[in-house]
């Protein structure tokens, strides 16, 4: 029989009961104490006081003092010094920029000075004060000579063109050329033009000078670094170009470093001139200088062709010519000392081309700058790849500005007394920022809109066949 133990069961039930009784008594005492506190004013149920007590912060950590009121009254006095934590902020240190090194062409930094026709000294290579983005390019720019202003008869006559065509068909001592009278129709009527004094570079811009410019602009700049347009073609772009680009530097074989640069767009020529503080000559300025000012020469040296004074497709012995150093043929220079204005390379000028422009009254105004718009730019002087007919000082050629060739180069001009870039107030600022203002001339439309000028629809090119090679082998051999 199981044993019944009432004492054990009663003992477990009593403990639980006492716990409940204690909790009830404790809660009752707490209620009594709260009621007593409320009755005596020791405690309060004011909601505003409770809210304020919950949002008050014993310590405020801030860089600036908290405002006293919601609205601050502005004052004109000096600002109050910031209280609290002091923060020291240092400006970032600019990473040094290392200009690309021209591998086979180094700029010539030896200072030289050109002498003006009036006896004054003109800025030439090395005449650089201060620094700028194009400091090496500026230091190596060509010497200039003063071309005193004056009035001359620009263009030619039908009789002169007829005579030149006959001489071309005679071959200049070699095979007969293929010149036509129509090739000279855009060079007349002859008309008087007055040109102001300017300074012209005595030599065409060389590979050495131009590649220094590209290397200072940086790798890949030839693609769109000239007024937002391509500067030139490299050997990666055209088989007729002699310029190598290895993704870091631009270079040419040293044997042709002082040859005139070619495969340059019109924009590439203008951008270089601007970088050195100069510009492309107007067509009127170019012809005025090529004709030895008011002498009116058909060739820079006179009115008779001489194959020993220029590099064209016909040399003195009737053989084919080739591109040569920009310092060649000093005896074929103008009376003012400008070299190779006939042959070697044709030269971009500032003006847009219009076959009928010479009949326009604006062509006879002082210092004409050509049509306001067009599809082609003018180039002058003929080249190593053309017959002497095209090297006449009066002959005009035209080419789209973004269509460079192996026989078109350029030279620059400047205004008398023009400052060297980086030496004036604006130039000094550019030197500090490393930037220069390479901008399209005001009369140069966007290339995307070319061909929209109704005046240019009937323009006819007068260029000979395009060259089919870069530089003849004979030229490199004679280096």
C-alpha positions as a Markdown table, in Angstrom:
| # | Residue | x | y | z |
|---|---|---|---|---|
| 1 | Unk | 0.0 | 0.0 | 0.0 |
| 2 | Unk | 1.3 | 3.4 | -0.9 |
| 3 | Unk | 2.1 | 5.7 | 1.9 |
| 4 | Unk | 0.4 | 9.0 | 2.0 |
| 5 | Unk | 2.5 | 12.0 | 3.2 |
| 6 | Unk | 0.3 | 15.0 | 3.7 |
| 7 | Unk | 3.1 | 17.0 | 5.4 |
| 8 | Unk | 5.3 | 17.0 | 2.2 |
| 9 | Unk | 2.6 | 18.2 | -0.1 |
| 10 | Unk | 1.5 | 20.9 | 2.3 |
| 11 | Unk | 5.2 | 22.1 | 2.5 |
| 12 | Unk | 5.5 | 22.6 | -1.3 |
| 13 | Unk | 2.1 | 24.4 | -1.6 |
| 14 | Unk | 3.0 | 26.9 | 1.2 |
| 15 | Unk | 6.2 | 28.2 | -0.6 |
| 16 | Unk | 4.3 | 29.1 | -3.7 |
| 17 | Unk | 1.6 | 30.9 | -1.7 |
| 18 | Unk | 4.2 | 33.0 | 0.2 |
| 19 | Unk | 5.8 | 34.2 | -3.1 |
| 20 | Unk | 2.5 | 35.4 | -4.4 |
| 21 | Unk | 1.6 | 37.1 | -1.1 |
| 22 | Unk | 5.1 | 38.9 | -1.2 |
| 23 | Unk | 4.5 | 40.2 | -4.8 |
| 24 | Unk | 1.1 | 41.6 | -3.9 |
| 25 | Unk | 2.4 | 43.3 | -0.8 |
| 26 | Unk | 5.4 | 44.8 | -2.8 |
| 27 | Unk | 3.2 | 46.1 | -5.5 |
| 28 | Unk | 0.8 | 47.6 | -3.0 |
| 29 | Unk | 3.6 | 49.3 | -1.1 |
| 30 | Unk | 4.9 | 50.8 | -4.4 |
| 31 | Unk | 1.5 | 52.2 | -5.3 |
| 32 | Unk | 1.2 | 53.7 | -1.9 |
| 33 | Unk | 4.6 | 55.4 | -2.1 |
| 34 | Unk | 3.8 | 56.8 | -5.6 |
| 35 | Unk | 0.5 | 58.2 | -4.4 |
| 36 | Unk | 2.2 | 59.6 | -1.4 |
| 37 | Unk | 4.8 | 61.3 | -3.5 |
| 38 | Unk | 2.2 | 62.8 | -5.8 |
| 39 | Unk | 0.2 | 64.0 | -2.9 |
| 40 | Unk | 3.2 | 65.8 | -1.3 |
| 41 | Unk | 4.5 | 67.3 | -4.7 |
| 42 | Unk | 7.7 | 65.3 | -4.7 |
| 43 | Unk | 6.8 | 63.8 | -8.1 |
| 44 | Unk | 4.9 | 65.3 | -11.0 |
| 45 | Unk | 3.2 | 63.9 | -14.2 |
| 46 | Unk | 3.6 | 67.2 | -16.2 |
| 47 | Unk | 4.2 | 65.9 | -19.8 |
| 48 | Unk | 6.3 | 69.0 | -20.8 |
| 49 | Unk | 8.8 | 68.3 | -18.0 |
| 50 | Unk | 8.9 | 64.7 | -18.9 |
| 51 | Unk | 9.6 | 65.5 | -22.6 |
| 52 | Unk | 12.3 | 68.1 | -21.8 |
| 53 | Unk | 14.0 | 65.7 | -19.4 |
| 54 | Unk | 14.1 | 63.0 | -22.2 |
| 55 | Unk | 15.8 | 65.2 | -24.9 |
| 56 | Unk | 18.3 | 67.0 | -22.8 |
| 57 | Unk | 21.9 | 66.0 | -23.6 |
| 58 | Unk | 24.5 | 66.4 | -20.8 |
| 59 | Unk | 27.5 | 66.9 | -23.2 |
| 60 | Unk | 27.6 | 68.3 | -26.8 |
| 61 | Unk | 30.6 | 67.4 | -29.0 |
| 62 | Unk | 30.7 | 69.6 | -32.0 |
| 63 | Unk | 33.1 | 71.6 | -34.2 |
| 64 | Unk | 31.0 | 74.7 | -33.9 |
| 65 | Unk | 28.9 | 76.1 | -30.9 |
| 66 | Unk | 25.2 | 75.3 | -31.0 |
| 67 | Unk | 22.9 | 78.3 | -31.9 |
| 68 | Unk | 21.1 | 80.0 | -29.0 |
| 69 | Unk | 18.0 | 80.8 | -31.1 |
| 70 | Unk | 16.4 | 79.3 | -34.2 |
| 71 | Unk | 17.1 | 82.4 | -36.2 |
| 72 | Unk | 20.5 | 84.1 | -36.4 |
| 73 | Unk | 20.8 | 87.7 | -37.1 |
| 74 | Unk | 23.6 | 88.3 | -39.7 |
| 75 | Unk | 26.4 | 90.6 | -38.8 |
| 76 | Unk | 28.9 | 92.5 | -40.9 |
| 77 | Unk | 31.8 | 92.1 | -38.5 |
| 78 | Unk | 34.6 | 89.6 | -38.8 |
| 79 | Unk | 33.6 | 85.9 | -38.3 |
| 80 | Unk | 33.9 | 84.4 | -34.8 |
| 81 | Unk | 36.7 | 81.9 | -34.4 |
| 82 | Unk | 35.5 | 78.3 | -34.5 |
| 83 | Unk | 35.3 | 76.7 | -31.1 |
| 84 | Unk | 35.8 | 73.1 | -30.3 |
| 85 | Unk | 37.8 | 70.6 | -32.4 |
| 86 | Unk | 40.5 | 72.2 | -34.7 |
| 87 | Unk | 40.7 | 70.5 | -38.1 |
| 88 | Unk | 43.8 | 70.9 | -40.2 |
| 89 | Unk | 43.3 | 70.4 | -43.9 |
| 90 | Unk | 46.3 | 70.3 | -46.3 |
| 91 | Unk | 46.0 | 71.0 | -50.0 |
| 92 | Unk | 46.8 | 68.0 | -52.2 |
| 93 | Unk | 50.2 | 68.0 | -53.7 |
| 94 | Unk | 50.2 | 68.0 | -57.4 |
| 95 | Unk | 52.0 | 65.1 | -59.1 |
| 96 | Unk | 55.0 | 66.3 | -61.1 |
| 97 | Unk | 54.4 | 66.2 | -64.9 |
| 98 | Unk | 57.2 | 64.8 | -66.9 |
| 99 | Unk | 57.1 | 65.9 | -70.5 |
| 100 | Unk | 57.6 | 63.1 | -73.0 |
| 101 | Unk | 61.1 | 62.7 | -74.3 |
| 102 | Unk | 61.6 | 63.0 | -78.0 |
| 103 | Unk | 63.6 | 60.0 | -78.9 |
| 104 | Unk | 65.3 | 60.9 | -82.1 |
| 105 | Unk | 64.5 | 64.6 | -82.4 |
| 106 | Unk | 65.8 | 67.0 | -79.7 |
| 107 | Unk | 64.8 | 70.7 | -79.7 |
| 108 | Unk | 67.5 | 73.2 | -80.3 |
| 109 | Unk | 67.7 | 75.6 | -77.4 |
| 110 | Unk | 70.5 | 77.8 | -78.5 |
| 111 | Unk | 69.2 | 81.5 | -78.6 |
| 112 | Unk | 69.3 | 83.2 | -82.0 |
| 113 | Unk | 68.0 | 86.5 | -83.1 |
| 114 | Unk | 66.7 | 87.6 | -86.5 |
| 115 | Unk | 67.5 | 91.0 | -87.8 |
| 116 | Unk | 64.7 | 93.2 | -89.2 |
| 117 | Unk | 65.0 | 95.0 | -92.4 |
| 118 | Unk | 64.9 | 98.3 | -90.5 |
| 119 | Unk | 67.8 | 97.2 | -88.3 |
| 120 | Unk | 65.8 | 96.2 | -85.2 |
| 121 | Unk | 66.1 | 92.9 | -83.4 |
| 122 | Unk | 63.2 | 90.5 | -83.7 |
| 123 | Unk | 62.2 | 87.6 | -81.5 |
| 124 | Unk | 63.6 | 84.3 | -82.7 |
| 125 | Unk | 64.5 | 80.9 | -81.4 |
| 126 | Unk | 65.5 | 80.9 | -77.7 |
| 127 | Unk | 64.0 | 84.4 | -76.9 |
| 128 | Unk | 61.9 | 83.0 | -74.0 |
| 129 | Unk | 61.4 | 84.4 | -70.6 |
| 130 | Unk | 59.6 | 82.4 | -68.0 |
| 131 | Unk | 58.0 | 79.0 | -68.6 |
| 132 | Unk | 54.8 | 77.8 | -70.3 |
| 133 | Unk | 53.3 | 74.5 | -71.4 |
| 134 | Unk | 55.2 | 74.9 | -74.7 |
| 135 | Unk | 58.5 | 76.2 | -73.4 |
| 136 | Unk | 60.7 | 73.9 | -75.5 |
| 137 | Unk | 58.6 | 74.5 | -78.6 |
| 138 | Unk | 58.8 | 78.3 | -78.1 |
| 139 | Unk | 62.5 | 78.0 | -77.5 |
| 140 | Unk | 63.0 | 76.2 | -80.8 |
| 141 | Unk | 60.8 | 78.3 | -83.0 |
| 142 | Unk | 62.2 | 79.7 | -86.3 |
| 143 | Unk | 63.9 | 83.1 | -86.8 |
| 144 | Unk | 61.8 | 85.8 | -88.4 |
| 145 | Unk | 62.5 | 88.6 | -90.7 |
| 146 | Unk | 60.5 | 91.9 | -91.1 |
| 147 | Unk | 58.5 | 92.2 | -94.2 |
| 148 | Unk | 57.9 | 96.0 | -94.6 |
| 149 | Unk | 54.3 | 96.8 | -95.6 |
| 150 | Unk | 53.4 | 98.2 | -99.0 |
| 151 | Unk | 51.1 | 97.9 | -102.0 |
| 152 | Unk | 51.5 | 95.4 | -104.8 |
| 153 | Unk | 49.7 | 93.8 | -107.7 |
| 154 | Unk | 48.3 | 90.5 | -106.4 |
| 155 | Unk | 47.5 | 87.7 | -108.9 |
| 156 | Unk | 48.5 | 87.4 | -112.5 |
| 157 | Unk | 47.5 | 88.1 | -116.1 |
| 158 | Unk | 46.3 | 85.8 | -118.8 |
| 159 | Unk | 49.4 | 86.4 | -120.8 |
| 160 | Unk | 51.6 | 85.4 | -117.9 |
| 161 | Unk | 49.7 | 82.2 | -117.3 |
| 162 | Unk | 49.8 | 81.4 | -121.1 |
| 163 | Unk | 53.6 | 81.8 | -121.1 |
| 164 | Unk | 53.9 | 79.6 | -118.0 |
| 165 | Unk | 51.8 | 76.8 | -119.6 |
| 166 | Unk | 54.0 | 76.8 | -122.6 |
| 167 | Unk | 57.1 | 76.6 | -120.5 |
| 168 | Unk | 55.5 | 73.7 | -118.6 |
| 169 | Unk | 54.6 | 71.8 | -121.8 |
| 170 | Unk | 58.2 | 72.3 | -122.8 |
| 171 | Unk | 59.2 | 70.2 | -119.8 |
| 172 | Unk | 61.7 | 72.6 | -118.2 |
| 173 | Unk | 64.5 | 70.6 | -119.8 |
| 174 | Unk | 62.8 | 67.2 | -119.1 |
| 175 | Unk | 59.6 | 65.4 | -120.1 |
| 176 | Unk | 56.6 | 67.6 | -121.0 |
| 177 | Unk | 54.3 | 68.6 | -118.2 |
| 178 | Unk | 50.5 | 68.4 | -118.2 |
| 179 | Unk | 49.7 | 72.1 | -117.3 |
| 180 | Unk | 46.6 | 73.7 | -118.6 |
| 181 | Unk | 45.5 | 77.3 | -118.9 |
| 182 | Unk | 42.5 | 76.6 | -116.6 |
| 183 | Unk | 45.0 | 75.9 | -113.8 |
| 184 | Unk | 45.7 | 79.6 | -113.5 |
| 185 | Unk | 42.2 | 81.0 | -113.9 |
| 186 | Unk | 41.7 | 81.4 | -110.1 |
| 187 | Unk | 44.7 | 83.7 | -110.0 |
| 188 | Unk | 43.2 | 86.6 | -111.9 |
| 189 | Unk | 42.1 | 89.3 | -112.3 |
| 190 | Unk | 45.2 | 91.0 | -111.0 |
| 191 | Unk | 44.3 | 93.6 | -108.4 |
| 192 | Unk | 46.1 | 96.0 | -106.0 |
| 193 | Unk | 46.5 | 95.0 | -102.4 |
| 194 | Unk | 48.0 | 96.9 | -99.5 |
| 195 | Unk | 49.6 | 94.8 | -96.8 |
| 196 | Unk | 50.8 | 96.0 | -93.4 |
| 197 | Unk | 54.2 | 95.2 | -92.0 |
| 198 | Unk | 54.6 | 91.8 | -90.5 |
| 199 | Unk | 57.4 | 89.3 | -89.5 |
| 200 | Unk | 57.7 | 86.0 | -91.4 |
| 201 | Unk | 59.7 | 82.9 | -90.4 |
| 202 | Unk | 62.6 | 82.5 | -92.7 |
| 203 | Unk | 62.2 | 78.7 | -92.9 |
| 204 | Unk | 59.4 | 76.2 | -93.1 |
| 205 | Unk | 58.5 | 74.5 | -89.8 |
| 206 | Unk | 60.7 | 71.3 | -89.5 |
| 207 | Unk | 60.0 | 67.9 | -88.1 |
| 208 | Unk | 62.2 | 68.7 | -85.1 |
| 209 | Unk | 60.1 | 71.8 | -84.3 |
| 210 | Unk | 56.7 | 70.2 | -84.8 |
| 211 | Unk | 57.4 | 66.9 | -83.0 |
| 212 | Unk | 58.7 | 68.9 | -80.0 |
| 213 | Unk | 55.3 | 70.6 | -80.1 |
| 214 | Unk | 53.4 | 67.2 | -80.2 |
| 215 | Unk | 55.6 | 65.7 | -77.5 |
| 216 | Unk | 54.9 | 68.6 | -75.2 |
| 217 | Unk | 51.2 | 68.2 | -75.7 |
| 218 | Unk | 51.5 | 64.5 | -74.9 |
| 219 | Unk | 51.0 | 61.1 | -76.3 |
| 220 | Unk | 48.0 | 60.8 | -78.7 |
| 221 | Unk | 47.7 | 64.5 | -79.1 |
| 222 | Unk | 48.0 | 64.2 | -82.9 |
| 223 | Unk | 44.5 | 62.7 | -83.0 |
| 224 | Unk | 42.5 | 65.7 | -81.7 |
| 225 | Unk | 44.9 | 68.1 | -79.9 |
| 226 | Unk | 44.9 | 70.9 | -82.5 |
| 227 | Unk | 41.9 | 73.2 | -82.0 |
| 228 | Unk | 39.9 | 70.1 | -81.3 |
| 229 | Unk | 40.9 | 68.6 | -84.6 |
| 230 | Unk | 43.5 | 66.1 | -85.8 |
| 231 | Unk | 47.0 | 67.6 | -86.0 |
| 232 | Unk | 48.7 | 65.3 | -88.4 |
| 233 | Unk | 49.0 | 61.8 | -89.8 |
| 234 | Unk | 51.6 | 59.4 | -88.4 |
| 235 | Unk | 53.0 | 56.3 | -90.2 |
| 236 | Unk | 50.2 | 54.4 | -88.4 |
| 237 | Unk | 47.6 | 56.5 | -90.2 |
| 238 | Unk | 49.3 | 57.0 | -93.7 |
| 239 | Unk | 52.0 | 55.2 | -95.6 |
| 240 | Unk | 53.2 | 58.6 | -96.8 |
| 241 | Unk | 54.0 | 59.9 | -93.3 |
| 242 | Unk | 57.5 | 59.7 | -91.9 |
| 243 | Unk | 56.5 | 60.3 | -88.3 |
| 244 | Unk | 56.5 | 57.3 | -86.0 |
| 245 | Unk | 54.3 | 57.1 | -82.9 |
| 246 | Unk | 55.0 | 54.4 | -80.3 |
| 247 | Unk | 52.1 | 55.2 | -78.0 |
| 248 | Unk | 54.4 | 57.4 | -75.9 |
| 249 | Unk | 56.6 | 59.6 | -78.2 |
| 250 | Unk | 56.7 | 61.1 | -81.7 |
| 251 | Unk | 59.9 | 60.7 | -83.7 |
| 252 | Unk | 61.5 | 60.7 | -87.2 |
| 253 | Unk | 64.8 | 59.4 | -88.4 |
| 254 | Unk | 67.5 | 61.9 | -87.5 |
| 255 | Unk | 68.5 | 62.4 | -91.1 |
| 256 | Unk | 65.3 | 64.3 | -91.8 |
| 257 | Unk | 64.9 | 66.1 | -88.5 |
| 258 | Unk | 65.5 | 69.5 | -90.2 |
| 259 | Unk | 63.3 | 68.7 | -93.2 |
| 260 | Unk | 59.9 | 70.6 | -93.4 |
| 261 | Unk | 57.2 | 68.7 | -91.7 |
| 262 | Unk | 54.3 | 67.4 | -93.9 |
| 263 | Unk | 51.2 | 65.4 | -93.4 |
| 264 | Unk | 50.0 | 68.2 | -91.2 |
| 265 | Unk | 46.3 | 69.4 | -91.3 |
| 266 | Unk | 45.5 | 73.0 | -91.6 |
| 267 | Unk | 44.4 | 72.9 | -87.9 |
| 268 | Unk | 47.7 | 71.3 | -86.9 |
| 269 | Unk | 49.6 | 74.2 | -88.6 |
| 270 | Unk | 47.4 | 76.9 | -87.0 |
| 271 | Unk | 47.7 | 75.3 | -83.6 |
| 272 | Unk | 51.5 | 75.1 | -83.7 |
| 273 | Unk | 51.7 | 78.8 | -84.8 |
| 274 | Unk | 49.4 | 79.8 | -81.9 |
| 275 | Unk | 51.5 | 77.8 | -79.4 |
| 276 | Unk | 54.6 | 79.8 | -80.3 |
| 277 | Unk | 52.7 | 83.1 | -80.3 |
| 278 | Unk | 52.3 | 83.4 | -84.0 |
| 279 | Unk | 49.7 | 82.6 | -86.7 |
| 280 | Unk | 49.5 | 81.4 | -90.3 |
| 281 | Unk | 50.0 | 84.1 | -92.9 |
| 282 | Unk | 47.1 | 85.4 | -95.0 |
| 283 | Unk | 47.2 | 84.6 | -98.7 |
| 284 | Unk | 48.0 | 88.2 | -99.4 |
| 285 | Unk | 50.9 | 88.3 | -96.9 |
| 286 | Unk | 52.3 | 85.1 | -98.3 |
| 287 | Unk | 52.3 | 86.3 | -101.9 |
| 288 | Unk | 53.7 | 89.7 | -100.9 |
| 289 | Unk | 56.6 | 88.1 | -99.2 |
| 290 | Unk | 57.2 | 85.5 | -101.9 |
| 291 | Unk | 57.4 | 88.2 | -104.6 |
| 292 | Unk | 60.0 | 90.1 | -102.6 |
| 293 | Unk | 57.5 | 92.7 | -101.6 |
| 294 | Unk | 56.8 | 95.2 | -104.4 |
| 295 | Unk | 59.3 | 93.6 | -106.9 |
| 296 | Unk | 56.5 | 91.5 | -108.3 |
| 297 | Unk | 58.7 | 88.5 | -109.0 |
| 298 | Unk | 57.1 | 85.4 | -110.5 |
| 299 | Unk | 59.7 | 83.3 | -108.5 |
| 300 | Unk | 61.2 | 84.4 | -105.2 |
| 301 | Unk | 64.5 | 85.3 | -106.9 |
| 302 | Unk | 63.2 | 86.8 | -110.2 |
| 303 | Unk | 61.0 | 86.2 | -113.2 |
| 304 | Unk | 63.0 | 83.3 | -114.8 |
| 305 | Unk | 62.8 | 79.7 | -113.7 |
| 306 | Unk | 66.1 | 78.3 | -112.4 |
| 307 | Unk | 66.0 | 74.6 | -111.4 |
| 308 | Unk | 69.1 | 75.0 | -109.2 |
| 309 | Unk | 67.3 | 77.4 | -106.8 |
| 310 | Unk | 64.4 | 75.2 | -105.7 |
| 311 | Unk | 63.3 | 71.7 | -105.1 |
| 312 | Unk | 60.6 | 70.8 | -107.6 |
| 313 | Unk | 59.9 | 67.9 | -109.9 |
| 314 | Unk | 62.3 | 69.4 | -112.4 |
| 315 | Unk | 65.9 | 70.3 | -111.3 |
| 316 | Unk | 68.4 | 72.2 | -113.4 |
| 317 | Unk | 69.3 | 69.0 | -115.3 |
| 318 | Unk | 65.7 | 68.0 | -115.8 |
| 319 | Unk | 65.8 | 65.2 | -113.2 |
| 320 | Unk | 63.2 | 64.6 | -110.5 |
| 321 | Unk | 63.5 | 66.7 | -107.3 |
| 322 | Unk | 63.0 | 65.6 | -103.7 |
| 323 | Unk | 62.2 | 67.1 | -100.4 |
| 324 | Unk | 65.3 | 68.7 | -98.8 |
| 325 | Unk | 66.3 | 70.5 | -95.6 |
| 326 | Unk | 64.3 | 73.6 | -94.7 |
| 327 | Unk | 67.7 | 75.5 | -94.8 |
| 328 | Unk | 68.5 | 74.5 | -98.4 |
| 329 | Unk | 68.8 | 76.8 | -101.5 |
| 330 | Unk | 69.8 | 80.0 | -99.7 |
| 331 | Unk | 70.5 | 81.6 | -103.1 |
| 332 | Unk | 66.9 | 81.0 | -104.1 |
| 333 | Unk | 65.6 | 83.1 | -101.1 |
| 334 | Unk | 63.6 | 86.3 | -101.5 |
| 335 | Unk | 65.4 | 89.6 | -101.3 |
| 336 | Unk | 64.4 | 89.7 | -97.6 |
| 337 | Unk | 66.0 | 86.3 | -96.9 |
| 338 | Unk | 62.9 | 84.0 | -96.7 |
| 339 | Unk | 63.9 | 80.5 | -97.9 |
| 340 | Unk | 62.1 | 77.9 | -100.1 |
| 341 | Unk | 59.0 | 79.9 | -101.0 |
| 342 | Unk | 59.1 | 78.0 | -104.3 |
| 343 | Unk | 59.2 | 74.2 | -104.1 |
| 344 | Unk | 60.3 | 71.9 | -101.3 |
| 345 | Unk | 56.8 | 71.9 | -99.6 |
| 346 | Unk | 53.6 | 73.8 | -100.4 |
| 347 | Unk | 52.5 | 75.9 | -97.4 |
| 348 | Unk | 49.1 | 76.3 | -95.7 |
| 349 | Unk | 47.9 | 79.9 | -95.4 |
| 350 | Unk | 45.0 | 81.3 | -93.3 |
| 351 | Unk | 42.5 | 81.9 | -96.1 |
| 352 | Unk | 39.5 | 79.8 | -97.3 |
| 353 | Unk | 39.6 | 79.1 | -101.0 |
| 354 | Unk | 37.2 | 80.6 | -103.5 |
| 355 | Unk | 38.0 | 80.3 | -107.2 |
| 356 | Unk | 36.3 | 83.7 | -107.9 |
| 357 | Unk | 37.6 | 85.6 | -104.8 |
| 358 | Unk | 39.9 | 87.9 | -106.7 |
| 359 | Unk | 36.9 | 89.4 | -108.5 |
| 360 | Unk | 35.3 | 90.2 | -105.1 |
| 361 | Unk | 35.7 | 93.9 | -104.0 |
| 362 | Unk | 36.9 | 92.7 | -100.5 |
| 363 | Unk | 39.9 | 91.2 | -102.1 |
| 364 | Unk | 41.3 | 94.7 | -102.8 |
| 365 | Unk | 40.7 | 96.0 | -99.3 |
| 366 | Unk | 43.8 | 96.6 | -97.1 |
| 367 | Unk | 45.0 | 93.4 | -95.4 |
| 368 | Unk | 42.4 | 91.0 | -96.9 |
| 369 | Unk | 41.8 | 87.8 | -95.1 |
| 370 | Unk | 39.9 | 85.9 | -97.8 |
| 371 | Unk | 36.3 | 84.5 | -97.8 |
| 372 | Unk | 34.5 | 84.1 | -94.5 |
| 373 | Unk | 33.9 | 80.4 | -95.0 |
| 374 | Unk | 34.6 | 77.6 | -97.4 |
| 375 | Unk | 35.3 | 73.9 | -97.9 |
| 376 | Unk | 39.0 | 74.2 | -98.8 |
| 377 | Unk | 42.0 | 76.1 | -97.5 |
| 378 | Unk | 44.6 | 77.8 | -99.7 |
| 379 | Unk | 48.1 | 76.5 | -99.9 |
| 380 | Unk | 50.9 | 78.2 | -101.8 |
| 381 | Unk | 54.4 | 77.7 | -103.3 |
| 382 | Unk | 54.4 | 74.3 | -105.0 |
| 383 | Unk | 56.5 | 71.4 | -103.8 |
| 384 | Unk | 59.1 | 68.8 | -104.5 |
| 385 | Unk | 56.4 | 66.8 | -106.2 |
| 386 | Unk | 55.1 | 69.4 | -108.6 |
| 387 | Unk | 56.2 | 71.0 | -111.8 |
| 388 | Unk | 57.7 | 74.5 | -111.5 |
| 389 | Unk | 54.4 | 75.9 | -112.9 |
| 390 | Unk | 52.9 | 75.3 | -109.5 |
| 391 | Unk | 55.8 | 76.9 | -107.7 |
| 392 | Unk | 55.2 | 80.3 | -109.2 |
| 393 | Unk | 54.5 | 83.0 | -106.6 |
| 394 | Unk | 51.1 | 83.8 | -108.1 |
| 395 | Unk | 49.8 | 80.2 | -108.3 |
| 396 | Unk | 47.0 | 79.1 | -105.9 |
| 397 | Unk | 46.2 | 75.6 | -104.8 |
| 398 | Unk | 43.5 | 74.4 | -102.5 |
| 399 | Unk | 43.0 | 71.4 | -100.2 |
| 400 | Unk | 40.4 | 70.4 | -97.5 |
| 401 | Unk | 41.8 | 71.5 | -94.1 |
| 402 | Unk | 41.5 | 68.0 | -92.7 |
| 403 | Unk | 43.1 | 66.3 | -95.7 |
| 404 | Unk | 46.9 | 66.5 | -95.2 |
| 405 | Unk | 49.4 | 65.3 | -97.8 |
| 406 | Unk | 53.1 | 64.4 | -98.1 |
| 407 | Unk | 53.9 | 67.7 | -99.9 |
| 408 | Unk | 52.1 | 70.4 | -97.8 |
| 409 | Unk | 53.8 | 72.0 | -94.8 |
| 410 | Unk | 53.7 | 75.6 | -93.4 |
| 411 | Unk | 55.5 | 78.5 | -91.8 |
| 412 | Unk | 54.2 | 81.2 | -89.4 |
| 413 | Unk | 54.1 | 84.9 | -89.2 |
| 414 | Unk | 53.7 | 87.4 | -86.3 |
| 415 | Unk | 52.8 | 91.0 | -85.7 |
| 416 | Unk | 55.7 | 93.4 | -85.2 |
| 417 | Unk | 56.6 | 93.6 | -81.5 |
| 418 | Unk | 54.5 | 90.5 | -80.6 |
| 419 | Unk | 55.4 | 89.3 | -77.1 |
| 420 | Unk | 56.9 | 85.9 | -76.5 |
| 421 | Unk | 54.3 | 83.6 | -75.0 |
| 422 | Unk | 54.6 | 83.4 | -71.2 |
| 423 | Unk | 56.1 | 86.9 | -70.8 |
| 424 | Unk | 53.0 | 89.1 | -70.7 |
| 425 | Unk | 50.3 | 89.2 | -68.0 |
| 426 | Unk | 48.1 | 86.7 | -69.8 |
| 427 | Unk | 51.1 | 84.6 | -70.7 |
| 428 | Unk | 52.3 | 84.5 | -67.2 |
| 429 | Unk | 49.0 | 83.2 | -66.0 |
| 430 | Unk | 49.1 | 80.5 | -68.7 |
| 431 | Unk | 52.6 | 79.6 | -67.5 |
| 432 | Unk | 51.3 | 79.0 | -64.0 |
| 433 | Unk | 48.3 | 76.9 | -65.1 |
| 434 | Unk | 50.1 | 75.0 | -67.8 |
| 435 | Unk | 47.4 | 76.0 | -70.3 |
| 436 | Unk | 47.5 | 78.1 | -73.5 |
| 437 | Unk | 44.6 | 79.4 | -75.5 |
| 438 | Unk | 44.6 | 77.4 | -78.7 |
| 439 | Unk | 41.3 | 78.4 | -80.2 |
| 440 | Unk | 39.8 | 78.5 | -83.7 |
| 441 | Unk | 40.1 | 81.9 | -85.4 |
| 442 | Unk | 36.9 | 83.9 | -85.4 |
| 443 | Unk | 36.3 | 83.3 | -89.1 |
| 444 | Unk | 36.8 | 79.6 | -88.9 |
| 445 | Unk | 33.5 | 77.6 | -88.9 |
| 446 | Unk | 33.1 | 74.2 | -87.3 |
| 447 | Unk | 34.5 | 71.5 | -89.7 |
| 448 | Unk | 31.2 | 69.6 | -89.3 |
| 449 | Unk | 29.4 | 72.5 | -91.1 |
| 450 | Unk | 31.8 | 72.8 | -94.0 |
| 451 | Unk | 30.4 | 72.7 | -97.5 |
| 452 | Unk | 27.2 | 74.6 | -96.6 |
| 453 | Unk | 28.3 | 77.9 | -98.1 |
| 454 | Unk | 26.5 | 78.4 | -101.4 |
| 455 | Unk | 29.3 | 80.6 | -102.7 |
| 456 | Unk | 31.7 | 77.7 | -102.7 |
| 457 | Unk | 29.7 | 75.2 | -104.8 |
| 458 | Unk | 31.5 | 75.9 | -108.1 |
| 459 | Unk | 35.0 | 76.0 | -106.6 |
| 460 | Unk | 37.4 | 74.0 | -108.6 |
| 461 | Unk | 40.7 | 72.5 | -107.4 |
| 462 | Unk | 43.9 | 73.5 | -109.1 |
| 463 | Unk | 46.2 | 70.9 | -107.5 |
| 464 | Unk | 48.4 | 68.5 | -109.4 |
| 465 | Unk | 48.2 | 64.8 | -108.7 |
| 466 | Unk | 48.7 | 63.9 | -105.1 |
| 467 | Unk | 52.2 | 62.6 | -104.1 |
| 468 | Unk | 52.4 | 58.8 | -104.0 |
| 469 | Unk | 55.3 | 58.4 | -101.6 |
| 470 | Unk | 56.7 | 59.9 | -98.5 |
| 471 | Unk | 60.2 | 61.0 | -99.2 |
| 472 | Unk | 62.2 | 59.8 | -102.2 |
| 473 | Unk | 65.0 | 57.4 | -101.5 |
| 474 | Unk | 67.5 | 59.8 | -103.1 |
| 475 | Unk | 66.6 | 62.4 | -100.4 |
| 476 | Unk | 67.3 | 60.1 | -97.5 |
| 477 | Unk | 70.6 | 58.9 | -99.1 |
| 478 | Unk | 71.8 | 62.5 | -99.6 |
| 479 | Unk | 70.6 | 63.4 | -96.0 |
